[in-house]
Amino acid sequence: MEQTKEELQKQIDDLNSQLTGDMFTDMDIKDQIHNLKMKLNGVKPMDSHFDCVGCGS
């Protein structure tokens, strides 16, 4: 089942509220936010076997 844009944005907002400002603590959260934003914008996430054209991953 595919998530709606509203569901993805809510997950991003929830993760953003968990950020502490410490780079090492926030690293995993920022990675999750990045992957959700790529899904929201229609770009394949890093766990996909397709290359990401936007960032070159």
RAVEN-V727690 format. One record per residue. RES is the residue in one letter. D_FIRST is the distance of its C-alpha to the first C-alpha in Angstrom with 2 decimals. Layout:
BEGIN
RES&D_FIRST  RES&D_FIRST
END
This chain:
BEGIN
M&0.00  E&3.80  Q&6.54  T&9.53  K&12.89  E&14.32  E&12.05  L&12.79  Q&16.40  K&16.74  Q&15.83  I&18.37  D&20.88  D&20.62  L&21.25  N&24.05  S&25.70  Q&25.96  L&27.96  T&31.53  G&33.34  D&34.14  M&32.89  F&32.57  T&30.82  D&28.37  M&27.62  D&24.43  I&23.15  K&24.03  D&22.21  Q&18.95  I&19.68  H&20.46  N&17.23  L&15.22  K&17.69  M&17.25  K&13.49  L&14.61  N&17.35  G&15.60  V&17.50  K&16.38  P&16.59  M&19.38  D&17.49  S&16.73  H&19.49  F&20.02  D&22.76  C&22.35  V&24.79  G&25.05  C&26.41  G&27.48  S&25.59
END
